Amino acid sequence: MRNNGSAGAGAKIEVLLAIFEFPMLVEGYRKVIEGELDMEVEQIARSQEDLLAGLARSKADVIVAECLPFGAPGAGAFETIERIRAAAPGKRILALECRGGSEQFTMALKAGADGFLTREAEPTDLVAAVRSVTRGQTYVSPAIVTRMVNTYVLRNPDAPLEDAYATLTEREREVLLLAAVGHTNREIAKVFHLSEQTVHNYRANIMEKLGFHDRVELLKFAIRRGIISVADL
């Protein structure tokens, strides 16, 4: 697949591949990227250590960063992306889903990714994603859009469109209650015998579904809905 793309005359989009667990995927992505006249792979990082060392000398425009499963030591999707963002704030980050997990999309973007690709992404999706984030746009795989529709609309056909609370799971509603009145992730984790990371994921999903950005908004919502009263504060 060859294409002139959108880069300026003589310019190429430089891509750093940070894919640690799947060598075949690295080669596939490299082949797709270098099959474009306006793109090339500038560097390949095969571990967290390679990535952090490589960032210091990298001239890449876009970093394709693998999202490893939550709970893997030092390899949470949010953690990898936050470290890239801190070390190279000017670079564009395209997060790659790893082994499923619908929470990865939300967490990756909240951590600072500029785009998100699912494992089912086609070569054309990869090319479109790299070009989109290079232009300063946010890229989301079509598969993610479909997944969001299925999660937030089709699974709740009888819920009023404005009632985002109806999209929350029972556990998310329990976490919302405690988070709204000021409990920390650690405190909530102890109540439900969960890890702090799991509670963090729940809170991120709640914020995403309700469209909020901080605890104050969550508290106001909980009071309006009658979930808690001022006397509970």
Beta strands, then each sheet from edge to edge (+ up, - down):
strand 1: 13-18
strand 2: 39-45
strand 3: 62-66
strand 4: 92-96
strand 5: 115-117
strand 6: 139-140
sheet 1: 2+ 1+ 3+ 4+ 5+ 6+
end
